[in-house]
Amino acid sequence: MLKILVTGGEGFIGSWIVEKLSQMGHRVTTLDSGETYDVIQREELDRLCQWRQRNWKRVTKISGNVIMPLDRQYLKGQDIVIHLASYPRAKIVNDHPEMGVENIVVGTTGMLQDCAEYSVKRFVYVSSSMIYGDFVDGTKEDFQPNPINIYGEAKLAGERLTQQFNRATGLEYAIARPSGVYGAGDIPDRVLSKFFAAAMNNRDINVHDANNRVDFTYVEDTADGIISCALEKKAANKVFNITAGSATSLGEAAGKIIKLTSSKSQIKDTGQNNLYPERGTLDIAQAKNLLNYQPQHNFDQGIKKYYEWLQNKI
């Protein structure tokens, strides 16, 4: 049994990680600010968090911000820190760069410094595929990063700081790079969430660059991969693509959602969005080989589970 702190633990991905770790018998503590980021109403977020925590077992919750924590004594005795606390979308950081960069870069620096001070055994930094910028199918972790938005730059800075702290203090790390995470428990302000909302109300689905392909990953697979980054010895001081390993174009995704929901919606391609890179399928061989990571959901299976949740959510 390990003591594990999850920052952003009440969020979309974090809550699944907490659920799985707590059910494995680990002693889990969460640090979360409960911020709405102006993308969801407070009442709706509160209901969503109740659902996210429905299966948690013996979890200690701390309300706090990684920028201005009340007291970092909660790090004392922690074996592992999984650091997810961040703005949830590239658009939010691009619209509010001062706050976004402070949250990601300054918040990560503070956590790294204190993890080193409190002798945390491993720091898991949850980054993003946005650090790559434009990339093609088969991109591996050693691809030269070239972010095209502020969010990607900030996340890349967090990666580099994580590696610098390892060199300076010996703090062991693992870095996870998810992509296009979706599924039960998500907020309504992400791409597939918006596609479903439009389709379920027979509205046109606006798609930025229908040919752009995203390695969409069901949230439980993402959570499993990040947990492996935390627990697997072979993950030490390595970087992993934690994705489905199979990209779907935005146009195809919208079409599949229209079919699944029996919607009368039409797809409208609004052209390229300069905020987002041209993407594709990421190579997940390293995660498979070292972490025994194996995604359990293809895109069709994932959107079916997500749709079932959307139909029944409170």
Secondary structure, DSSP 4 states (H G I P E B T S, - for coil): --EEEEETTTSHHHHHHHHHHHHTT-EEEEEE----TTSS-HHHHHHHHHHHTTT--S-EEEE--SSS-S-GGGGTT-SEEEE--S-S-HHHHHHSHHHHHIIIIIHHHHHHHHHHHTT-SEEEEE--GGGG-S--TTB-TTSPP--SSHHHHHHHHHHHHHHHHHHHH--EEEEEEE-SEE-TT--TTSHHHHHHHHHHTT--EEESSTT-EE--EEHHHHHHHHHHHHH-GGGTTEEEEES-S--EEHHHHHHHHHHHTT----EEE----TTS----PBP-HHHHHHH-------HHHHHHHHHHHHHH--
